[in-house]
Amino acid sequence: MGVLDGRTALVTGAGRGIGAAVAMGLAAEGATVMVSDAGVSVDGSGHDDGPAAQVRDAILDAGGTAHADATDITDFEATADLVTRAADTMGGLDVVVNAAGILRDSMLFKMSEGDWDTVVSVHLKGTFNLARHASEWWREHRGGQYRLITFTSMSGLQGAPSQPNYAAAKMGIVGLTFSCANALRNYGVRSNAIAPIAGTRMTQGIKGGGSMDYSPENARLAPENVVPPVVYLASEQSDWLNRRVIFAGNGRISLMSNPVVEREIVSASGTWDIPTAFAEMESSFKEAILWPNIFDKGLENRG
């Protein structure tokens, strides 16, 4: 008996990497899975039905239940059709996982408008399209234990310098996920984000020199290590968990803190003059900044 027996799940970006591992992991625990992947290259070009079909076949060969799809999730109407088709085909839609993503990396001062728009469209608009149409279905079919699972990134949470488009989209996904959590909880939906770390084709360009070892030989960064918390979030047991970010991979599962007030200065009069504000901000805030982030010079190997 699997922990997801009887559950239905739609997984995008499921033809390769983390998405494929998630689709197979959900199926292994008993879920019926719609494997959705447009089969694009890392930069978002091309289209291929093959990757989704291959993952579906792998699930079927392992004794699971799955269907394949190659919808472009940047297309609003096509994504609406995908959600309806998935629910009709599987007899419901309990879980939606959006793991689809591409990369077009560049420093900000070199980035083209097209590279910005394309990455934001796949990650942020794609997540919106899927959540938008799934939420409509959930609202019309109240009474279930529904789950929206999105994918953010430490690139967004800490600001990768060569990925302004990707980082912005991934932080946008966090805000969207939190909004969904607040808006949909009365319809039985729980909405959370996964911040993964794994070796996939999207990390193949990251090489040594102090960086994490993303090679296929590093079992700690296998995509399968991201799967357990996703399975938990997809289960009915996770009903208590909403509006949070979970880090997963490299042997760790971490509950990330939501934005909170760290330090605060208060004016008794309710107003500030410039010299006093300067002095109080430096006095109170400077000492709170204890640790630089993982992208600061000399700290690339922190993990």
Residue pairs with C-beta under 8 A, 6 or more apart in sequence:
1 30
2 28
2 29
2 30
2 31
3 29
3 30
3 231
3 235
3 237
4 26
4 29
4 30
4 31
4 231
4 234
4 235
5 29
5 30
5 31
6 30
7 26
7 30
7 31
7 32
7 94
7 95
7 234
7 235
7 236
8 31
8 32
8 33
8 34
8 86
8 87
8 90
8 91
8 92
8 93
8 94
8 95
9 23
9 26
9 31
9 32
9 33
9 34
9 94
9 95
9 96
9 97
9 234
10 33
10 34
10 36
10 82
10 83
10 86
10 93
10 95
10 96
10 97
10 130
10 134
11 19
11 22
11 23
11 26
11 33
11 34
11 35
11 36
11 97
11 99
12 19
12 36
12 37
12 71
12 73
12 97
12 98
12 99
12 100
12 126
12 130
13 19
13 36
13 37
13 98
13 99
13 100
13 101
13 151
14 20
14 22
14 23
14 33
14 35
14 36
14 37
14 52
14 55
14 97
14 99
15 35
15 37
15 39
15 50
15 51
15 52
15 54
15 55
16 37
16 51
16 200
16 201
17 99
17 198
17 200
17 201
17 202
17 223
18 99
18 151
18 196
18 198
18 200
18 223
18 226
19 37
19 97
19 99
19 100
20 35
20 51
20 55
20 223
21 198
21 222
21 223
21 224
21 226
21 227
22 97
22 99
22 226
22 227
22 230
23 33
23 35
23 55
23 59
23 66
24 55
24 58
24 59
24 62
24 64
25 224
25 227
25 228
25 230
25 231
26 33
26 95
26 97
26 230
26 231
26 234
27 33
27 59
27 62
27 64
27 65
27 66
28 62
28 64
29 231
31 94
31 95
31 234
32 65
32 66
32 67
32 90
32 91
33 59
33 64
33 65
33 66
33 67
34 66
34 67
34 68
34 69
34 82
34 86
34 89
34 90
35 52
35 55
35 56
35 59
35 66
35 67
35 68
35 69
36 52
36 68
36 69
36 70
36 71
36 73
36 82
36 86
36 100
37 51
37 52
37 55
37 69
37 70
37 100
38 47
38 48
38 70
38 71
38 72
38 73
38 100
39 46
39 47
39 48
39 49
39 50
39 51
39 52
39 70
40 46
40 47
40 48
40 102
41 102
42 102
42 103
42 201
42 202
43 102
43 103
43 104
43 118
44 102
44 104
44 118
44 119
44 122
47 70
47 72
48 70
49 68
49 70
52 68
52 69
52 70
53 68
55 66
55 68
56 66
56 67
56 68
59 65
59 66
60 66
67 86
67 89
67 90
69 82
69 85
69 86
71 78
71 79
71 81
71 82
72 78
73 79
73 82
73 98
73 100
73 122
73 126
73 129
73 130
74 121
74 122
74 125
74 126
74 129
75 129
76 129
76 132
79 126
79 129
79 130
79 132
79 133
80 129
80 133
82 130
82 133
83 93
83 96
83 130
83 133
83 134
83 136
83 137
84 133
84 137
86 93
87 93
87 137
92 141
92 144
93 134
93 137
93 138
93 141
93 146
94 144
94 145
94 146
94 147
94 234
95 146
95 147
95 149
95 234
96 130
96 131
96 134
96 147
96 148
96 149
97 149
97 150
97 151
97 230
97 234
98 126
98 127
98 130
98 131
98 149
98 150
98 151
99 151
100 122
100 123
100 126
101 122
101 123
101 151
101 202
102 118
102 119
102 122
102 123
102 202
103 119
103 163
103 166
103 202
104 115
104 118
104 119
104 165
104 166
105 162
105 163
105 166
105 205
106 112
106 115
106 162
106 164
106 165
107 161
107 162
107 164
108 164
111 164
111 165
115 165
116 164
116 165
119 165
119 166
119 169
120 165
120 168
120 169
120 172
122 169
123 166
123 169
123 170
123 172
123 173
124 168
124 169
124 172
124 173
124 176
127 150
127 173
127 176
128 176
131 148
131 150
131 176
131 180
131 191
134 148
135 148
135 180
135 183
135 184
135 187
135 189
138 144
138 146
138 184
138 187
138 188
138 189
139 184
139 187
142 187
142 188
143 188
144 188
145 188
145 236
145 239
146 184
146 187
146 188
146 189
146 190
147 189
147 190
147 191
147 192
147 233
147 234
147 238
148 177
148 180
148 184
148 189
148 190
148 191
148 192
149 191
149 192
149 193
149 194
149 230
149 233
149 234
150 173
150 176
150 177
150 191
150 192
150 193
150 194
151 170
151 173
151 193
151 194
151 195
151 196
152 170
152 171
152 173
152 174
152 177
152 193
152 194
152 195
152 245
153 166
153 167
153 170
153 195
153 196
154 160
154 195
154 197
154 247
154 294
155 163
155 166
155 167
155 170
156 166
156 167
156 168
156 169
156 170
156 171
156 173
156 174
157 170
157 171
157 174
157 195
157 245
157 256
158 293
158 294
158 295
159 167
159 293
159 295
160 166
160 167
160 295
161 295
173 193
174 193
174 245
177 191
177 192
177 193
177 243
177 245
178 191
178 243
178 258
180 189
180 191
181 189
181 190
181 191
181 192
181 242
181 243
182 243
184 191
185 191
185 242
190 233
190 238
190 239
190 241
190 242
191 242
191 243
192 233
192 238
192 241
192 242
192 243
192 244
192 245
192 246
193 244
193 245
193 246
194 226
194 229
194 230
194 233
194 245
194 246
194 247
194 248
195 245
195 246
195 247
195 248
195 256
196 226
196 247
196 248
196 249
197 212
197 221
197 226
197 247
197 248
197 249
197 250
197 303
198 221
198 222
198 223
198 225
198 226
198 249
199 213
199 214
199 215
199 216
199 218
199 221
199 222
199 223
200 223
203 214
204 214
206 212
206 214
209 300
210 300
210 301
211 300
211 301
212 221
212 250
212 301
212 303
213 221
214 221
220 249
220 250
220 251
221 249
221 250
225 248
225 249
225 250
225 251
226 248
226 249
228 248
228 253
229 246
229 248
229 253
230 248
232 238
233 241
233 246
243 258
244 255
244 256
244 258
245 255
245 256
245 258
246 253
246 254
246 255
246 256
247 253
247 254
247 255
247 256
248 254
250 303
262 288
263 284
263 285
263 288
264 284
265 277
265 280
265 281
265 284
267 276
292 299
293 299
294 300
294 302
294 303
